[in-house]
């Protein structure tokens, strides 16, 4: 409660609004205790980083990343094995991302179409929270989350779901069809591509097109380019620290159509903590 007071307005008091806020927090804690604590911790770090180094966010993103607490959390190098140290170092950011995804999925899943019986590959799918939401809705035949070894281990710990499996691999290396065990009908990038410079994001899309089954589709779900702290909640600070890396969908559309001119591209939009888009690029041949 003490931590939450910093980020949830009107949490304390005897009025109905405060009581509703407390009920909301209690419900969220019951559903995802670890994730809520991870989110509160991340928000504290984000507010600190903005206060101390906010002038660098756009002026020198590399310098900002080097000095920030928020970016030190996402140490992908430590997720590359299954040692106890690797699992514990990976757990906080997996919990944070999983909690975000749990709240984002109800807005994003309705903007995606997956044929029943399809085979889906999600590179960078974290603990499989988004996979579980899509499986519940569309019932694909197989759904493979491809991520780093410690991330996959934490995903498996969340329990088995029919059709869901985890493959430990570096998405930048190797053949995706071989890793998945099939030619994917759908390749989904959910909050992944903004992690990479444009050239590397292009490499990932190239690999996706190489792996995709005939008539298959690539789906990209991301926040749009940052347009200011417009959400009116503490999540504005969590988004601000990543603001230099978010991109509008037209950049990905242009990138994809340079790689494969025959793609049919559609873009849908929604608002969650900020503006989001879902871009679907379908092979027409």
Secondary structure, DSSP 8 states (H G I E B T S, - for coil): -TTGGGTSTT-SSSSHHHHHHHHHHHHHHHHHHHHHHHHHHHHHHHHHHHHHHTTHHHH-HHHHHHH-HHHHH--GGGGSS-SHHHHHHHHHHHHHHHHHHHHHHHHHGGG----TT-EEEEET-TTSHHHHHHHHHH--SEEEEEE-HHHHHHHHTT---TTEEEEE--TTSS-HHHHHTS--SEEEEES-GGGS-HHHHHHHHHHHHHH--TT-EEEEEEE-S---S-S-STHHHHHHTTGGG---HHHHHHHHHHH-TTEEEEEEEEESSSEEEEEEEEE--
